Amino acid sequence: MVEAVLIDLFSLPASLHNGIQGVLRNTLEIIEKCSSTPTPFVYVMCCQMPESERKDEQESLLPALRDFQSTKKGLEVVCAQTTAAVLYTIKQILDEKDLSVIKVILPSLRKELMKVYIDHLFTAVYQFEFEDLKEASDCNNLQTIGPKREEQTVSTQDVALIRSEIQMHLKSLPSLKGELTILKSSLIPDDIFLHGFTTRTGGISYIPTLSSCNLFSSSKRRDPQAVVKENLRRLANAAGFNPENFHRVKTDHANAVCVMGRTEPDSYDGIVTNQKGVTIAAPGADCIPLLFADPVRKACGAAHSGWKGTLLGVSMATVNAMVSEYGCNVKDILVVLGPSVGPCCYKLPRESAEEFHRIDPKCVRQFDSAAPYIDIRRATRAMRHASDALKAMKREGRIPMRH
């Protein structure tokens, strides 16, 4: 079922500007006649040129659209100077209403171009279908506006121009939820390692469930890669790193570690490097983002540690990779735990909580309940100490060494 209709008038022939209300009226009649269900939301896309560049037909088009909008409930005219600006504005409206199934009605020559815009500004959460803009109101006798071609292609240059247009628009948007903030630790020397933790402010992601500085895009989210790229650009400018050399872990909630310069695993929750000029990162929210820095060997690491990764020892696996790959001494490695969920607010099923209780009983509160509270920060520290103690016992011969 179509939830919204977009009518693209960006390249409407000038000869039809005076009759724009008739074109829209016919289009709405077609929607009603040819659809099994009524479409509650209709958005008309049009170009609003700067005042200095407006032509006579532009002056007649906008008032006509505004007049038509006032007579049609559920119809909204969205104007801007670029297709990217209009489409992104409509995307925000669609997201606010939680609409995902969209029909786009447009001149046939615009279809392939529009698909490029949509590919960059939307994700697989949305479903799009396309229909030619027509003049007639008879479903059996429709006349396509403008010439129609069976095969259309978009040149590499056109794609590059569209990407640039999108990037310029996103770059112009104001930061949301406040200025971009980077939290730092006094433990890691700033003169050797650039480091920090982002917060929920300073980016352009408006989806309520995401931080405005969201740095992760997926097919299951409404935040597209183009927005994430803009957030990263702003972060890089504020922090002073090159976004082209940014490497983020591919989380699997396990304990695999990627060593930069070697074959990259399909998924991993830790990453280590001793290369200069690169930036490594790990996500965090409920899960703990961990940073590792060895100022002696000039090596560093980052890890993502959720409750599963904590139990699997992803923090120790990251330390072990730095030791084995770069000759780091464990006592030289500085480890910082970033912002994460606290013991006041994190519940797990009893079966999982038992694993944390075995690490340290103080990691669990209300142990006898069906869903005890867990302190994954404390568990991370306790497992490090347990690992050190285990190694000492092995060295002293109290525990048989495994080969």
C-alpha positions as CSV (number, residue, x, y, z in Angstrom):
1,M,0.0,0.0,0.0
2,V,1.4,3.4,-1.1
3,E,1.7,5.7,2.0
4,A,2.9,8.8,0.2
5,V,3.2,10.2,-3.3
6,L,5.9,12.6,-4.5
7,I,5.2,14.6,-7.6
8,D,8.4,15.9,-9.2
9,L,7.9,19.2,-11.0
10,F,11.5,20.3,-11.0
11,S,11.9,20.0,-14.7
12,L,8.3,20.7,-15.8
13,P,8.3,22.1,-19.3
14,A,7.8,25.9,-19.3
15,S,4.8,25.4,-21.6
16,L,2.9,23.7,-18.8
17,H,3.6,26.2,-16.1
18,N,0.5,28.2,-16.7
19,G,-1.6,25.1,-16.6
20,I,0.1,23.6,-13.5
21,Q,-3.1,23.4,-11.5
22,G,-4.7,21.3,-14.3
23,V,-1.7,19.0,-14.4
24,L,-1.9,18.5,-10.6
25,R,-5.6,18.1,-10.6
26,N,-5.4,15.4,-13.3
27,T,-2.5,13.7,-11.5
28,L,-4.5,13.5,-8.2
29,E,-7.5,12.1,-10.1
30,I,-5.3,9.4,-11.6
31,I,-4.1,8.5,-8.2
32,E,-7.6,8.2,-6.9
33,K,-8.9,6.3,-9.9
34,C,-6.0,3.9,-10.4
35,S,-5.3,3.2,-6.7
36,S,-7.2,0.6,-4.7
37,T,-6.6,2.6,-1.6
38,P,-6.6,6.4,-1.0
39,T,-3.2,8.1,-0.6
40,P,-3.3,10.4,2.5
41,F,-0.1,12.4,1.8
42,V,1.0,14.0,-1.4
43,Y,4.2,16.1,-1.7
44,V,4.9,18.3,-4.7
45,M,8.6,19.0,-5.5
46,C,9.4,22.2,-7.2
47,C,12.4,24.5,-7.8
48,Q,12.6,27.8,-6.0
49,M,15.4,29.8,-7.7
50,P,17.1,32.8,-6.0
51,E,15.1,36.0,-6.6
52,S,17.9,37.4,-8.9
53,E,17.6,34.4,-11.2
54,R,13.8,34.0,-11.4
55,K,12.1,34.2,-14.7
56,D,8.5,35.2,-15.5
57,E,7.3,31.6,-15.7
58,Q,8.9,30.9,-12.3
59,E,6.9,33.8,-10.8
60,S,3.6,32.3,-12.2
61,L,4.4,28.7,-11.1
62,L,5.0,29.2,-7.4
63,P,1.8,31.2,-6.7
64,A,-0.2,28.7,-8.7
65,L,1.2,25.8,-6.6
66,R,0.5,27.6,-3.4
67,D,-3.1,28.3,-4.4
68,F,-3.6,24.7,-5.3
69,Q,-2.1,23.5,-2.0
70,S,-4.7,25.6,-0.1
71,T,-7.5,23.7,-1.8
72,K,-6.2,20.2,-1.3
73,K,-6.1,18.6,2.1
74,G,-3.1,16.3,2.6
75,L,-1.1,18.0,-0.2
76,E,2.1,19.9,0.6
77,V,4.3,21.9,-1.8
78,V,8.0,21.7,-1.0
79,C,10.3,24.2,-2.8
80,A,14.1,24.7,-2.7
81,Q,16.9,25.6,-5.1
82,T,18.1,22.0,-5.6
83,T,16.5,18.5,-5.9
84,A,18.7,17.4,-3.0
85,A,17.3,20.1,-0.7
86,V,13.7,19.3,-1.6
87,L,14.1,15.6,-1.4
88,Y,15.9,15.7,2.0
89,T,13.2,18.0,3.4
90,I,10.5,15.5,2.2
91,K,12.5,12.7,3.7
92,Q,12.4,14.4,7.1
93,I,8.6,14.7,6.8
94,L,8.3,11.1,5.8
95,D,10.4,10.0,8.7
96,E,8.4,12.1,11.2
97,K,5.2,10.3,10.0
98,D,7.0,6.9,9.8
99,L,6.1,6.5,6.1
100,S,8.2,4.1,4.0
101,V,6.2,3.0,0.9
102,I,6.4,5.9,-1.6
103,K,5.3,6.5,-5.2
104,V,7.2,9.0,-7.3
105,I,5.4,10.6,-10.2
106,L,7.7,12.5,-12.5
107,P,8.6,13.2,-16.1
108,S,10.2,10.1,-17.7
109,L,13.5,11.9,-18.4
110,R,13.9,12.5,-14.7
111,K,13.4,8.9,-13.5
112,E,17.0,7.6,-13.7
113,L,18.4,10.8,-12.2
114,M,15.8,10.6,-9.3
115,K,16.9,7.0,-8.6
116,V,20.5,8.3,-8.0
117,Y,19.2,10.9,-5.6
118,I,17.1,8.3,-3.8
119,D,20.0,5.8,-3.6
120,H,22.1,8.4,-1.8
121,L,19.5,9.9,0.5
122,F,17.4,6.9,1.5
123,T,18.2,3.3,2.7
124,A,16.6,-0.1,2.1
125,V,14.0,0.7,4.8
126,Y,12.0,2.6,2.1
127,Q,10.2,1.2,-0.9
128,F,9.9,3.3,-4.0
129,E,7.9,2.9,-7.2
130,F,7.9,5.2,-10.2
131,E,5.2,6.5,-12.5
132,D,5.3,8.9,-15.5
133,L,3.7,12.3,-15.0
134,K,0.7,12.5,-17.3
135,E,-1.8,15.1,-18.4
136,A,-5.0,13.1,-18.9
137,S,-7.4,12.1,-16.2
138,D,-8.5,8.9,-17.9
139,C,-6.7,5.8,-16.7
140,N,-7.1,4.2,-20.1
141,N,-5.9,7.2,-22.1
142,L,-2.9,8.8,-20.5
143,Q,-0.4,11.0,-22.3
144,T,3.1,11.2,-20.8
145,I,4.5,14.7,-20.3
146,G,7.7,15.1,-22.4
147,P,9.4,12.5,-24.6
148,K,9.7,8.9,-23.2
149,R,12.7,6.7,-23.9
150,E,12.8,3.0,-23.3
151,E,16.4,3.0,-22.1
152,Q,17.9,5.8,-20.0
153,T,21.4,6.0,-18.6
154,V,23.0,8.4,-16.1
155,S,26.6,9.3,-16.9
156,T,29.4,9.1,-14.4
157,Q,29.6,12.9,-14.5
158,D,25.9,13.2,-13.7
159,V,26.3,10.9,-10.7
160,A,29.3,13.0,-9.5
161,L,27.3,16.2,-9.8
162,I,24.4,14.7,-7.8
163,R,26.8,13.5,-5.1
164,S,28.3,17.0,-4.9
165,E,24.9,18.6,-4.7
166,I,23.9,16.3,-1.9
167,Q,27.1,16.9,0.0
168,M,26.8,20.7,-0.4
169,H,23.3,20.6,1.0
170,L,24.1,18.4,3.9
171,K,27.2,20.5,4.7
172,S,24.9,23.6,4.9
173,L,22.6,22.1,7.5
174,P,23.0,23.3,11.1
175,S,24.2,21.0,13.9
176,L,21.5,19.4,16.0
177,K,21.2,19.0,19.7
178,G,24.1,21.4,20.4
179,E,27.7,21.7,19.3
180,L,30.0,18.8,18.5
181,T,31.6,17.6,21.8
182,I,34.6,15.3,22.1
183,L,35.3,13.8,25.5
184,K,39.0,13.0,26.3
185,S,40.9,11.1,29.0
186,S,43.8,12.6,30.8
187,L,45.3,9.1,30.9
188,I,46.3,9.1,27.2
189,P,49.0,11.6,26.2
190,D,47.6,14.0,23.6
191,D,51.1,14.7,22.2
192,I,51.3,11.1,21.0
193,F,47.7,10.0,20.4
194,L,44.8,12.0,19.1
195,H,41.8,10.4,20.9
196,G,38.3,11.1,22.2
197,F,34.7,9.9,22.5
198,T,31.9,11.6,20.7
199,T,28.6,12.4,22.3
200,R,25.0,12.7,21.0
201,T,25.5,16.3,19.8
202,G,26.9,18.1,16.8
203,G,25.9,16.1,13.8
204,I,22.9,16.3,11.4
205,S,21.1,13.0,12.1
206,Y,17.6,13.8,13.1
207,I,16.3,10.3,13.7
208,P,15.2,10.3,17.4
209,T,16.7,6.9,18.2
210,L,20.1,8.0,17.0
211,S,22.6,10.5,18.2
212,S,22.8,13.6,16.0
213,C,26.5,12.6,15.4
214,N,25.6,9.1,14.2
215,L,28.6,7.4,12.6
216,F,27.0,4.1,11.5
217,S,24.7,3.5,8.6
218,S,22.9,0.2,7.7
219,S,20.1,-1.0,5.5
220,K,17.9,-1.3,8.6
221,R,18.2,2.3,9.6
222,R,16.7,5.5,8.1
223,D,20.0,7.4,8.3
224,P,21.8,7.1,4.9
225,Q,25.5,6.8,4.3
226,A,25.6,10.4,2.9
227,V,24.5,11.7,6.3
228,V,27.0,9.5,8.2
229,K,29.7,10.8,5.9
230,E,28.8,14.4,6.7
231,N,28.8,13.6,10.4
232,L,32.3,12.1,10.0
233,R,33.5,15.1,8.1
234,R,32.4,17.4,10.9
235,L,34.0,15.2,13.5
236,A,37.2,15.0,11.5
237,N,37.3,18.8,11.2
238,A,36.8,19.2,15.0
239,A,39.2,16.5,16.1
240,G,41.9,17.1,13.4
241,F,42.1,13.8,11.5
242,N,41.7,12.7,7.9
243,P,38.2,11.1,7.3
244,E,39.6,9.2,4.3
245,N,41.9,7.2,6.7
246,F,39.1,6.4,9.2
247,H,38.7,2.7,10.1
248,R,35.8,1.5,12.2
249,V,35.4,-2.0,13.6
250,K,32.8,-4.3,11.9
251,T,31.0,-5.4,15.1
252,D,30.0,-9.0,15.6
253,H,29.7,-8.9,19.4
254,A,32.5,-11.4,19.7
255,N,36.3,-11.1,20.3
256,A,38.0,-11.1,16.9
257,V,40.7,-8.4,16.4
258,C,41.8,-6.9,13.1
259,V,45.5,-6.0,12.7
260,M,45.8,-3.1,10.3
261,G,47.9,-4.0,7.3
262,R,46.8,-7.7,7.3
263,T,43.8,-9.3,5.7
264,E,40.7,-7.7,7.1
265,P,38.2,-10.2,8.7
266,D,34.6,-10.1,7.7
267,S,33.7,-9.0,11.2
268,Y,35.6,-8.0,14.3
269,D,35.2,-6.0,17.5
270,G,38.8,-5.0,18.1
271,I,41.3,-3.2,15.9
272,V,45.0,-2.4,16.5
273,T,47.6,-0.4,14.5
274,N,51.0,1.2,14.8
275,Q,50.6,3.2,11.6
276,K,50.8,7.0,11.7
277,G,48.1,9.1,10.2
278,V,45.2,6.6,10.5
279,T,42.2,6.8,12.8
280,I,40.6,3.7,14.3
281,A,37.3,3.7,16.1
282,A,34.7,1.5,17.8
283,P,31.0,2.3,18.5
284,G,29.6,2.6,21.9
285,A,26.3,3.4,23.6
286,D,25.1,0.7,25.9
287,C,28.2,-1.2,24.9
288,I,31.6,0.0,26.0
289,P,34.0,1.7,23.6
290,L,37.6,1.0,24.7
291,L,40.7,2.7,23.7
292,F,44.2,1.2,24.1
293,A,47.4,3.2,23.8
294,D,51.1,2.3,24.3
295,P,53.2,5.4,24.3
296,V,56.4,3.3,24.3
297,R,55.8,1.3,21.2
298,K,53.5,4.0,19.6
299,A,50.8,1.4,19.1
300,C,47.1,1.8,19.8
301,G,43.8,-0.1,19.6
302,A,40.0,0.3,19.9
303,A,37.4,-2.2,20.8
304,H,33.6,-2.6,21.1
305,S,32.6,-4.5,24.2
306,G,29.0,-5.4,24.7
307,W,28.0,-8.0,27.3
308,K,28.8,-10.8,24.9
309,G,32.2,-9.3,23.9
310,T,32.9,-8.7,27.6
311,L,32.4,-12.3,28.5
312,L,34.4,-13.4,25.4
313,G,37.3,-11.2,26.5
314,V,37.5,-8.8,23.6
315,S,39.5,-6.3,25.7
316,M,42.2,-8.9,26.5
317,A,42.2,-10.1,22.9
318,T,43.0,-6.5,21.8
319,V,45.8,-6.2,24.4
320,N,47.2,-9.6,23.3
321,A,47.2,-8.5,19.7
322,M,49.2,-5.4,20.6
323,V,51.6,-7.5,22.5
324,S,52.1,-10.2,19.8
325,E,52.1,-7.8,16.8
326,Y,54.0,-4.8,18.1
327,G,56.0,-6.2,21.0
328,C,54.1,-4.1,23.5
329,N,54.5,-4.7,27.2
330,V,51.2,-5.1,29.0
331,K,52.3,-2.7,31.8
332,D,52.8,0.1,29.2
333,I,49.4,-0.2,27.6
334,L,46.9,2.5,28.8
335,V,43.3,1.5,28.6
336,V,40.3,3.9,28.8
337,L,36.7,2.8,29.0
338,G,34.4,5.2,27.2
339,P,30.8,6.3,28.1
340,S,28.5,3.3,28.3
341,V,25.5,1.9,30.1
342,G,25.9,1.9,33.9
343,P,25.1,-0.8,36.5
344,C,21.9,1.1,37.4
345,C,20.2,0.5,34.0
346,Y,21.5,-2.7,32.4
347,K,19.5,-5.9,32.8
348,L,20.2,-9.4,31.4
349,P,18.3,-12.7,31.7
350,R,19.3,-14.7,34.8
351,E,21.3,-17.3,32.7
352,S,23.5,-14.6,31.3
353,A,23.9,-12.8,34.6
354,E,25.3,-16.0,36.1
355,E,28.3,-15.7,33.8
356,F,29.0,-12.3,35.2
357,H,28.4,-13.5,38.7
358,R,31.2,-16.1,38.2
359,I,33.6,-13.4,37.1
360,D,32.8,-11.2,40.2
361,P,29.7,-11.3,42.4
362,K,29.9,-7.5,42.7
363,C,29.2,-7.3,38.9
364,V,25.5,-8.3,39.5
365,R,22.8,-6.7,41.6
366,Q,19.5,-8.4,42.5
367,F,21.0,-11.7,41.4
368,D,17.9,-13.7,42.5
369,S,15.6,-11.8,40.2
370,A,14.6,-12.9,36.7
371,A,16.6,-10.1,35.1
372,P,19.4,-8.9,37.4
373,Y,21.3,-5.7,36.8
374,I,24.8,-6.0,35.3
375,D,27.9,-3.9,35.6
376,I,29.9,-4.6,32.4
377,R,32.4,-2.0,33.3
378,R,33.4,-3.8,36.5
379,A,33.4,-7.1,34.7
380,T,35.9,-5.7,32.1
381,R,38.2,-4.7,34.8
382,A,37.8,-7.9,36.8
383,M,38.5,-10.1,33.7
384,R,41.8,-8.2,33.2
385,H,42.9,-8.9,36.7
386,A,41.7,-12.5,36.5
387,S,43.7,-12.9,33.3
388,D,46.8,-11.5,35.0
389,A,46.4,-13.8,37.9
390,L,45.9,-16.8,35.7
391,K,49.1,-16.0,33.8
392,A,51.0,-15.7,37.1
393,M,49.7,-19.0,38.3
394,K,50.8,-20.7,35.0
395,R,54.2,-19.2,35.3
396,E,54.5,-20.5,38.8
397,G,53.4,-24.0,37.7
398,R,50.3,-24.1,39.7
399,I,48.1,-24.6,36.6
400,P,49.2,-26.9,33.8
401,M,50.1,-24.9,30.6
402,R,48.0,-25.7,27.5
403,H,49.7,-26.1,24.2
